[in-house]
Amino acid sequence: MPEFLPDVPADAVIAALMRGAGNEIASGKFDSPESSAALAANAFGRFLERPGLLPPLPGVPMGRPEQVEIEAEMRFPWKGGRHPWLDAAVTTATSLVGIEAKRYEPFRPAKATVFSEAYDSRDWGEGMARYDALRGALASGALRFRHLDAVQLVKHAYGLRNQAQKRGRGAVLVYLHAAPVAWANGKPVDPAAIGAHRAEVADFAARVKGADVVFAPLRWADLLAQWAGVPALAPHAAALAVRFGPL
C-alpha cells in the first residue's frame, strides 16, 4: 500500500481513492515518482478530518473551508457515461471549489479533443456561454492547446456548475499546476514547454473570464509558500517539499 506523510490520515485517503474512478492504487500509478495523484492526496488529505486548518487558497474567491474531499465526483445532469472526478473539492458557505491538480502531465503528449453529443443537447445557460464557445472551438479544431488539457477543464467546469447549483453555491475551478525543472529521472523539463504551458493557462483564463464557473489558476509553489507561512501547516509544507521536490 502507498506510504503517506505522517500527518495525513492514510485510511481515510485510501478509502477516498478506492471510491474514485482513476484506479490509482490498484494500477500502481499512485506509486510512480511522477504521480500527481500522490502529490494531491498527500497535500489535501491533511485536511480531510480537519478542514478548518486549510486557509482559503491564495487568489481564489472561496471563503473559509467547511469540508475537504479528495477524489470528488462532479456528476453531469444526466445518467450514464463518464462524469468528472476532481483531485480535491472544498466546500465553503458560499462556494464549491473543485481542484484539478497537475504536475508533469502538461509536458507529456497532448490529449485528444473529444466531447460527446450530450454536451450539445443541453442548454447550460447564459452564464456558461464562454465555456460553450470554447468547447465548440476545441471540438471543431479551430482552437488547440498543446500543453493544457483544455477539454478536461471544460468538462470539469460543466460538472462543477451542476453540483454547485444543486448545493446552492457558486462554482470555482482551480487549476493547480507545477513548473518542475526536471523529470523524476533527473532529465530537465524543457523550459520552453513550461513557458508555453503558462501562456496557454493565461489564454484559457481570458476566454472564460466572467463565466458562472470562476477559473482560478494557482501554482503549487505559491500554495506551498502560503502553507509554509502558517505555523500549523509549515511542517506539512516542508514534508511535501522533501517528498515531491521543487514544484
N, C-alpha and C positions, 0 to 999 in steps of 0.2 A: 504493500500500500504506500501511497505518497507520504513524504515527510513534510510537515508544515512547520511554520515558525512557532516558537514556544507560546506566544500569546494568542494563537489562532485556535479556536475550538474545532479540532480536527474532525470529530464525529459529526458535528453539525454541517461542516463544509462538505464532507464526503457524502452525506445524505442529500444535500442540495445538488451536488454534481451528478449523483446517480439518478436523480429525477430529470436532469436535463437531457437534451437531445443530441449532445455532442459526443457522447460515448468517450469522454476524455480519459477516464481512468482505465476502463477495460481495454481500450485500444492501445494504451501505453503512451498516447500523445502527451498526457499530463506530465510524464517524467522526462520529456525532452528538455535539454538545456535551453532551448529557444521557445519554450511554451509560454504563450501569452495568457493562457487559461490559468496556469500555475501562478503567474505573477498577479493576476486579478484576484484569484481566490485567496491568496495569502494576504494581499493588500486589504481587500474589503471584508474578508472573513473575520478579521479582528473585530468588526462592528456588528456581527450578526446578533450577538447576545447583549451588546451594549451600544445601541445606535446613538445614544446621546453623546458618546465620545467623539463622533465624527463631526468635524466642523463643516459648515457649508463649503462646498467645493469652490476654489478660487475662480472668480469670474463667472460663476454660474448662478443665475437667478433661481433660488430654491427655498430659502428659509432653513430652519433647524430640522435636522433629520429626526423622524419618529420611528421609522422602520428601515432596515437594510436587508436586502436579499442578494444572493448570488445565484446565477443561472435562473434568471427570471423570464418566464414566458409572457409575451405580449401578443395575445391572440387577436387575429383579424375578426371582423364582424361576419364570419361565415364558418361553416363546419368543413372538415376535411382539409386536405392539403397540409403544407408545412406552414408553421407560424413562427414568428421571430423569437429567438432566445437572446437575451442580452446578458452580458457578463455580470452585471450588477444592476440593482434598482434601488433607489432611495425614495421613500415616501415622506413628504412633509405636509404641513397643514394646508398648503396651497398648491403643491406641485407633485407630479410623478416624474422622477428623474431616471431615465434609462441610460446606462453607461455601456458603451461599446469600446472595449479596450484592445489596443493593438500594440505589438512590439516589433517583430520582424516582418509581419505579413505584407506591409506596403512595398517591401523591397524584393518580394518574390514575384513570380509570373502573374500577369494581370488576370482578373476574374472574368468570366463570361457575363454578357449582358442579357439577362432573361427575366421577363415579367410574364406571369400567367394572364389569361384573359380576365380573370376575376377582378383585377385592378381596374380595368376599363369598365366593368359592369356596374360599378358603384360610384355614386356622387359623393365625393369626400368633403364637399363644402367649399365655400369661397376661401376660407382660411387655409386650405391646403392647395390652392391653385398653383403656388410656386413649386411645390413638390410634384404636382401633376405635370407641369410644364417640363420639369427636369426629368421626370420619368419618361415622358414622350420623346424627349431629345436623346435620352440614353437608349431607349428601345429601338429608335429608328437608325441609330448610328450617327446621328448628327453631332453628338457630343460623346467624347470618350475621355476617360481618366485612366492613366497608366498605373498609378500607384495607389490612389484612393479607391476603395471598394464602394463607389457611389451607389450602385444598385442595392447593396446590402443596407446602406444607411437609409435610403428612401423606403425600403420595406420596413425597416425598424421604425421609421417615423410614422407610417400608417398604423402599425400595430400599437405603438405607444400612444398615439392620439386616441385610438379606440378604447384602450384601457383607461386612459386618463379621463375621458368623458364619462365612462361608467362610474368612476370614483369621484367625479365632481371636482377634478383638479386640472390645473394647467399641465402641459406636457413639455418636457425638456429632454433633448437628446444630446448627451455628452459624448464627444469623440475623444477618448483618452489615448494619446499616441506617444510614441517614443522616437528618439533620433539616435539609435545606437551607433557608435563609431565602428564597431566590429561585430562579426558574427560570433557565435559561441566557440567556433574553432579558431578564432583569432584573426580570420581574414577580414580586412577592412570592408565596411559598407561604403559603397560609392557615395561620396559627398554630393555629387550632382543629383543622385536619386533622392537623397534627403531633402535637398532644396526643391526639387520638382514636387515631391510629396507635400511639402509645406505650401507651395503655391496652389496645388490642387485643393487643399483644405480651405484656403482662403477663397478660392473660386466657388467652391460648393457653398460656403457660408454666405457669400454675397448673393448667390442665386436663390437661397431660401430665406433670406432675411425678411422678417415681418410675417412669416407664416405662423399658423397656430402652434406648430411644434417648433420651439426655440432650439436652434442648433448652436451648441456651445463647444468649440474645440478647446481641449485642455492638454497640456503636455505633462507626461509623467514627472518630468524633472520639476515642474512648478508645483505639482501636487505634493511630492515628497518634500520639497522645500518648505511648504506650508506646515506639513506634519512635523518636520524637524524643529520648527519654531514653537510647537506646543509641548510643554514638558511631559504631559501624559502620553504623547504619541512619539516623542523623539526616539525612544528605544525601538519602536516599531519601524520607523522610517530608516533608522540605521541598519536594522536587521534586513530590511528589504534591499538596501543598497549592497550589503555584503552578499546576500544570496543571488541577486539578479544583476549586479554590476551597474555601470553607468547607463542611464536611460535618457 
